[in-house]
Amino acid sequence: MHITMVKKRKLDGSDCRKCAQATDHLEAKGLIQHIDAVVWAVEGDPASEGMKLGSKHGVDLAPFFVVRGDDGTEEVYTSVMRLIKERLG
């Protein structure tokens, strides 16, 4: 299993508030090490890796998580709590 976290970077260069909260929650639960990659959806840059992933999966809110199984299938989680419950719990 490979987990990619997509975080939003706002025009002023700061992280979105919900992205920071999700990261803090994963750290507090001791689960941050399960996140294999972090990519950025840069506001105003549709070519950024995170924006491309959002477009591919039909997600327009951050943070979100793309979980790729060992068989190559991908599942998207838009809730850190659901990710923890279903995949990291």
DSSP file (Angstrom, degrees, kcal/mol; ACC not computed):
  #  RESIDUE AA STRUCTURE BP1 BP2  ACC     N-H-->O    O-->H-N    N-H-->O    O-->H-N    TCO  KAPPA ALPHA  PHI   PSI    X-CA   Y-CA   Z-CA
    1    1 A M              0   0    0      0, 0.0     2,-0.4     0, 0.0    68,-0.2   0.000 360.0 360.0 360.0 138.0    0.0    0.0    0.0
    2    2 A H  E     -A   68   0A   0     66,-2.2    66,-3.0     2,-0.0     2,-0.5  -0.997 360.0-160.0-129.1 127.1    1.2    3.5   -0.9
    3    3 A I  E     -A   67   0A   0     -2,-0.4    33,-1.6    31,-0.4    34,-1.6  -0.934   4.5-170.0-114.5 124.5   -0.4    6.6    0.5
    4    4 A T  E     -Ab  66  37A   0     62,-2.4    62,-2.6    -2,-0.5     2,-0.5  -0.953   9.5-153.9-110.2 127.7   -0.1   10.0   -1.1
    5    5 A M  E     -Ab  65  38A   0     32,-3.0    34,-2.6    -2,-0.5     2,-0.6  -0.880   5.7-153.6 -99.6 129.3   -1.3   13.1    0.8
    6    6 A V  E     -Ab  64  39A   0     58,-3.4    58,-1.5    -2,-0.5     2,-0.3  -0.919  16.2-176.1-105.6 119.6   -2.3   16.0   -1.4
    7    7 A K  E     - b   0  40A   0     32,-2.7    34,-3.4    -2,-0.6     2,-0.4  -0.829  21.1-124.5-113.9 152.6   -2.0   19.4    0.4
    8    8 A K  E     - b   0  41A   0     -2,-0.3     8,-1.9    32,-0.2     2,-0.5  -0.818  13.4-159.5-100.0 133.3   -3.0   22.8   -0.8
    9    9 A R  E     -Cb  15  42A   0     32,-2.1    34,-2.9    -2,-0.4     6,-0.2  -0.964  20.5-138.8-109.6 121.4   -0.6   25.7   -0.9
   10   10 A K    >   -     0   0    0      4,-3.1     3,-2.4    -2,-0.5     6,-0.0  -0.214  27.8 -98.2 -76.7 167.7   -2.4   29.1   -1.1
   11   11 A L  T 3  S+     0   0    0      1,-0.3    -1,-0.1     2,-0.1    31,-0.0   0.813 123.5  57.3 -56.3 -33.3   -1.3   32.0   -3.3
   12   12 A D  T 3  S-     0   0    0      2,-0.1    -1,-0.3     1,-0.1     3,-0.1   0.448 121.3-106.8 -80.3   2.2    0.5   33.6   -0.3
   13   13 A G  S <  S+     0   0    0     -3,-2.4     2,-0.1     1,-0.3    -2,-0.1   0.353  79.8 124.8  92.9  -5.7    2.6   30.5    0.1
   14   14 A S        -     0   0    0      1,-0.1    -4,-3.1    -5,-0.1    -1,-0.3  -0.488  64.0-109.3 -87.0 158.4    0.9   29.2    3.2
   15   15 A D  B     -C    9   0A   0     -6,-0.2    -6,-0.2    -2,-0.1    -1,-0.1  -0.510  41.5 -98.2 -77.9 151.8   -0.6   25.8    3.7
   16   16 A C     >  -     0   0    0     -8,-1.9     4,-2.0    -2,-0.2     5,-0.2  -0.415  30.7-119.7 -68.4 151.5   -4.4   25.6    3.9
   17   17 A R  H  > S+     0   0    0      1,-0.2     4,-2.3     2,-0.2     5,-0.2   0.899 112.1  50.2 -61.1 -44.7   -5.7   25.4    7.5
   18   18 A K  H  > S+     0   0    0      1,-0.2     4,-2.4     2,-0.2    -1,-0.2   0.847 108.3  54.0 -65.8 -32.9   -7.4   22.0    7.0
   19   19 A C  H  > S+     0   0    0      2,-0.2     4,-2.3     1,-0.2    -1,-0.2   0.924 109.5  47.3 -65.6 -43.6   -4.2   20.5    5.6
   20   20 A A  H  X S+     0   0    0     -4,-2.0     4,-2.6     1,-0.2    -2,-0.2   0.901 112.1  50.6 -63.7 -40.9   -2.2   21.6    8.6
   21   21 A Q  H  X S+     0   0    0     -4,-2.3     4,-2.4     2,-0.2    -2,-0.2   0.905 109.7  49.9 -63.8 -41.9   -4.9   20.2   10.9
   22   22 A A  H  X S+     0   0    0     -4,-2.4     4,-2.4     2,-0.2    -2,-0.2   0.913 111.9  48.1 -63.8 -42.5   -4.8   16.8    9.1
   23   23 A T  H  X S+     0   0    0     -4,-2.3     4,-2.4     1,-0.2    -2,-0.2   0.934 111.9  49.5 -62.4 -46.4   -1.0   16.7    9.3
   24   24 A D  H  X S+     0   0    0     -4,-2.6     4,-2.7     1,-0.2    -2,-0.2   0.894 110.5  51.1 -59.5 -40.6   -1.1   17.6   13.0
   25   25 A H  H  X S+     0   0    0     -4,-2.4     4,-1.9     2,-0.2    -1,-0.2   0.921 110.3  48.0 -65.2 -44.1   -3.8   14.9   13.6
   26   26 A L  H  <>S+     0   0    0     -4,-2.4     5,-3.0     1,-0.2     6,-0.9   0.900 113.8  48.1 -63.0 -40.1   -1.7   12.2   11.9
   27   27 A E  H ><5S+     0   0    0     -4,-2.4     3,-1.2     4,-0.2    -2,-0.2   0.924 109.9  51.5 -65.4 -44.3    1.4   13.2   13.9
   28   28 A A  H 3<5S+     0   0    0     -4,-2.7    -1,-0.2     1,-0.3    -2,-0.2   0.837 111.6  47.5 -62.8 -33.1   -0.5   13.2   17.2
   29   29 A K  T 3<5S-     0   0    0     -4,-1.9    -1,-0.3    -5,-0.2    -2,-0.2   0.477 113.8-118.2 -85.5  -2.9   -1.8    9.7   16.5
   30   30 A G  T < 5S+     0   0    0     -3,-1.2    -3,-0.2    -4,-0.4    -2,-0.1   0.800  85.2 112.7  71.9  28.4    1.7    8.5   15.5
   31   31 A L    > < +     0   0    0     -5,-3.0     3,-2.2    -6,-0.2     4,-0.3   0.430  35.3  98.9-112.5  -2.1    0.5    7.7   12.0
   32   32 A I  G >  S+     0   0    0     -6,-0.9     3,-1.8     1,-0.3    -5,-0.1   0.793  73.6  68.2 -60.7 -27.6    2.4   10.2    9.9
   33   33 A Q  G 3  S+     0   0    0      1,-0.3    -1,-0.3    -7,-0.2    -2,-0.1   0.670  88.7  66.4 -67.3 -14.3    5.0    7.7    9.0
   34   34 A H  G <  S+     0   0    0     -3,-2.2     2,-0.8   -32,-0.0   -31,-0.4   0.586  77.9  94.1 -81.5 -10.1    2.4    5.8    6.9
   35   35 A I    <   -     0   0    0     -3,-1.8   -31,-0.1    -4,-0.3     3,-0.1  -0.756  55.8-174.4 -84.3 115.0    2.2    8.7    4.5
   36   36 A D        +     0   0    0    -33,-1.6     2,-0.3    -2,-0.8   -32,-0.2   0.774  64.1  11.7 -83.7 -28.0    4.6    7.8    1.7
   37   37 A A  E     -b    4   0A   0    -34,-1.6   -32,-3.0     2,-0.0     2,-0.4  -0.997  55.8-155.6-151.3 146.7    4.4   11.0   -0.3
   38   38 A V  E     -b    5   0A   0     -2,-0.3     2,-0.3   -34,-0.2   -32,-0.2  -0.996  18.6-178.4-122.3 126.5    3.1   14.6    0.0
   39   39 A V  E     -b    6   0A   0    -34,-2.6   -32,-2.7    -2,-0.4     2,-0.4  -0.892  20.2-124.3-123.3 157.4    2.3   16.5   -3.1
   40   40 A W  E     -b    7   0A   0     -2,-0.3    10,-2.5   -34,-0.2     2,-0.8  -0.848   6.8-156.3-110.3 133.4    1.1   20.1   -3.4
   41   41 A A  E     -b    8   0A   0    -34,-3.4   -32,-2.1    -2,-0.4     2,-0.6  -0.911  27.9-153.6 -97.1 102.6   -1.9   21.5   -5.1
   42   42 A V  E >   -b    9   0A   0     -2,-0.8     3,-2.5     3,-0.4     6,-0.3  -0.704  17.7-116.8 -88.4 120.3   -0.7   25.0   -5.7
   43   43 A E  T 3  S+     0   0    0    -34,-2.9    -1,-0.1    -2,-0.6   -35,-0.0  -0.292 100.3  14.0 -55.1 128.7   -3.5   27.5   -5.9
   44   44 A G  T 3  S+     0   0    0      1,-0.1    -1,-0.3     4,-0.0     3,-0.1   0.469 105.7  97.5  83.9   1.7   -3.5   29.1   -9.4
   45   45 A D    X   +     0   0    0     -3,-2.5     3,-2.0     1,-0.1    -3,-0.4  -0.784  43.5 177.7-125.0  88.1   -1.2   26.4  -10.9
   46   46 A P  T 3  S+     0   0    0      0, 0.0    -1,-0.1     0, 0.0     9,-0.1   0.651  80.9  62.8 -65.2 -12.5   -3.2   23.8  -12.7
   47   47 A A  T 3  S+     0   0    0      4,-0.1    -2,-0.0    -3,-0.1     2,-0.0   0.516  76.5 113.2 -88.5  -5.4    0.1   22.1  -13.7
   48   48 A S  S <> S-     0   0    0     -3,-2.0     4,-2.2    -6,-0.3     3,-0.3  -0.358  79.2-117.2 -67.0 149.8    1.1   21.4  -10.1
   49   49 A E  H  > S+     0   0    0      1,-0.2     4,-2.2     2,-0.2    -8,-0.2   0.874 113.3  50.5 -57.4 -41.7    1.1   17.7   -9.2
   50   50 A G  H  > S+     0   0    0    -10,-2.5     4,-2.4     1,-0.2    -9,-0.4   0.873 109.0  50.9 -66.6 -37.1   -1.6   18.0   -6.6
   51   51 A M  H  > S+     0   0    0    -11,-0.6     4,-2.4    -6,-0.3    -1,-0.2   0.889 109.9  51.0 -66.3 -38.6   -3.9   19.8   -9.0
   52   52 A K  H  X S+     0   0    0     -4,-2.2     4,-2.6     2,-0.2    -2,-0.2   0.914 110.7  48.1 -64.4 -42.4   -3.4   17.1  -11.6
   53   53 A L  H  X S+     0   0    0     -4,-2.2     4,-2.2     2,-0.2     6,-0.2   0.910 110.8  51.8 -64.3 -41.1   -4.3   14.4   -9.0
   54   54 A G  H  X>S+     0   0    0     -4,-2.4     5,-2.7     1,-0.2     4,-0.8   0.922 111.8  46.3 -59.7 -44.4   -7.4   16.3   -8.0
   55   55 A S  H ><5S+     0   0    0     -4,-2.4     3,-0.6     3,-0.2    -2,-0.2   0.917 111.2  52.1 -63.4 -44.3   -8.5   16.6  -11.6
   56   56 A K  H 3<5S+     0   0    0     -4,-2.6    -1,-0.2     1,-0.2    -2,-0.2   0.879 119.5  34.7 -59.1 -40.1   -7.8   12.9  -12.2
   57   57 A H  H 3<5S-     0   0    0     -4,-2.2    -1,-0.2    -5,-0.2    -2,-0.2   0.383 110.5-114.5-101.0   2.8   -9.9   11.8   -9.2
   58   58 A G  T <<5 +     0   0    0     -4,-0.8     2,-0.5    -3,-0.6    -3,-0.2   0.832  68.5 139.0  70.8  32.1  -12.6   14.5   -9.3
   59   59 A V      < +     0   0    0     -5,-2.7    -1,-0.2    -6,-0.2    -2,-0.1  -0.932  25.9 171.6-113.5 130.7  -11.5   16.1   -6.0
   60   60 A D        +     0   0    0     -2,-0.5     2,-0.4    -3,-0.1    -1,-0.1   0.250  58.4  74.7-121.5  13.0  -11.5   19.9   -5.6
   61   61 A L  S    S-     0   0    0     -7,-0.1     0, 0.0     2,-0.0     0, 0.0  -0.954  76.4-105.9-123.9 145.3  -10.8   20.1   -1.8
   62   62 A A  S    S+     0   0    0     -2,-0.4   -44,-0.2     1,-0.1   -55,-0.1  -0.882  82.3  44.4-118.4 154.3   -7.7   19.5    0.1
   63   63 A P  S    S+     0   0    0      0, 0.0     2,-0.3     0, 0.0   -56,-0.2   0.563  70.6 150.8 -81.2 158.8   -6.4   17.7    1.9
   64   64 A F  E     -A    6   0A   0    -58,-1.5   -58,-3.4    -2,-0.1     2,-0.4  -0.965  31.8-137.2-144.5 165.3   -7.1   14.4    0.3
   65   65 A F  E     -AD   5  77A   0     12,-2.9    12,-2.7    -2,-0.3     2,-0.6  -0.967   1.9-155.3-128.5 135.1   -5.3   11.0    0.2
   66   66 A V  E     -AD   4  76A   0    -62,-2.6   -62,-2.4    -2,-0.4     2,-0.6  -0.953  13.6-164.5-110.2 117.2   -4.7    8.6   -2.7
   67   67 A V  E     -AD   3  75A   0      8,-3.2     8,-2.3    -2,-0.6     2,-0.6  -0.901   0.5-163.8-105.7 117.7   -4.2    5.1   -1.5
   68   68 A R  E     -AD   2  74A   0    -66,-3.0   -66,-2.2    -2,-0.6     6,-0.2  -0.899  13.1-144.4-103.3 121.1   -2.7    2.7   -4.1
   69   69 A G    >   -     0   0    0      4,-3.0     3,-2.1    -2,-0.6    -1,-0.0  -0.239  30.1-100.5 -76.7 169.2   -3.1   -0.9   -3.3
   70   70 A D  T 3  S+     0   0    0      1,-0.3    -1,-0.1     2,-0.1    -2,-0.0   0.732 124.6  57.7 -62.2 -22.5   -0.5   -3.6   -4.0
   71   71 A D  T 3  S-     0   0    0      2,-0.1    -1,-0.3     1,-0.0     3,-0.1   0.412 121.3-107.5 -88.8   2.0   -2.7   -4.6   -7.0
   72   72 A G  S <  S+     0   0    0     -3,-2.1    -2,-0.1     1,-0.3     2,-0.1   0.325  74.3 136.2  92.0  -7.9   -2.4   -1.0   -8.5
   73   73 A T        -     0   0    0     -5,-0.1    -4,-3.0     1,-0.0     2,-0.4  -0.432  42.6-144.6 -72.7 149.9   -6.0    0.1   -7.7
   74   74 A E  E     -D   68   0A   0     -6,-0.2     2,-0.4    -2,-0.1    -6,-0.2  -0.931  14.9-172.8-119.7 141.0   -6.4    3.5   -6.2
   75   75 A E  E     -D   67   0A   0     -8,-2.3    -8,-3.2    -2,-0.4     2,-0.4  -0.995  15.8-141.7-130.2 138.6   -8.9    4.8   -3.7
   76   76 A V  E     -D   66   0A   0     -2,-0.4     2,-0.5   -10,-0.2   -10,-0.2  -0.836  11.1-167.4-105.1 136.1   -9.4    8.4   -2.7
   77   77 A Y  E     -D   65   0A   0    -12,-2.7   -12,-2.9    -2,-0.4     3,-0.0  -0.988  11.7-178.4-120.6 126.0  -10.1    9.6    0.8
   78   78 A T  S    S+     0   0    0     -2,-0.5     2,-0.4   -14,-0.2    -1,-0.1   0.386  71.6  65.8-100.7   1.5  -11.2   13.1    1.4
   79   79 A S     >  -     0   0    0      1,-0.1     4,-2.2   -14,-0.1     5,-0.1  -0.987  64.4-155.6-127.1 125.4  -11.3   12.7    5.2
   80   80 A V  H  > S+     0   0    0     -2,-0.4     4,-2.4     1,-0.2     5,-0.2   0.859  99.6  55.3 -64.9 -33.8   -8.3   12.0    7.4
   81   81 A M  H  > S+     0   0    0      2,-0.2     4,-2.6     1,-0.2    -1,-0.2   0.908 108.4  46.7 -66.6 -41.1  -10.6   10.4   10.0
   82   82 A R  H  > S+     0   0    0      2,-0.2     4,-2.9     1,-0.2     5,-0.3   0.901 110.9  52.9 -67.0 -40.2  -12.0    7.9    7.4
   83   83 A L  H  X>S+     0   0    0     -4,-2.2     4,-2.5     2,-0.2     5,-1.2   0.935 111.9  45.6 -58.2 -47.1   -8.5    7.2    6.1
   84   84 A I  I  X>S+     0   0    0     -4,-2.4     5,-1.7     3,-0.2     4,-0.8   0.939 115.8  46.0 -62.3 -47.7   -7.4    6.4    9.7
   85   85 A K  I  <5S+     0   0    0     -4,-2.6    -2,-0.2     3,-0.2    -1,-0.2   0.915 123.3  32.2 -63.6 -44.3  -10.4    4.2   10.4
   86   86 A E  I  <5S+     0   0    0     -4,-2.9    -1,-0.2    -5,-0.2    -2,-0.2   0.756 136.6  14.9 -90.0 -24.5  -10.4    2.2    7.2
   87   87 A R  I  <5S+     0   0    0     -4,-2.5    -3,-0.2    -5,-0.3    -2,-0.1   0.693 132.5  29.1-122.6 -27.5   -6.7    2.0    6.4
   88   88 A L  I  <<       0   0    0     -5,-1.2    -3,-0.2    -4,-0.8    -4,-0.2   0.491 360.0 360.0-116.1  -5.6   -4.5    2.9    9.4
   89   89 A G      <       0   0    0     -5,-1.7    -1,-0.1    -6,-0.3    -4,-0.1   0.467 360.0 360.0 -66.3 360.0   -6.7    1.9   12.3
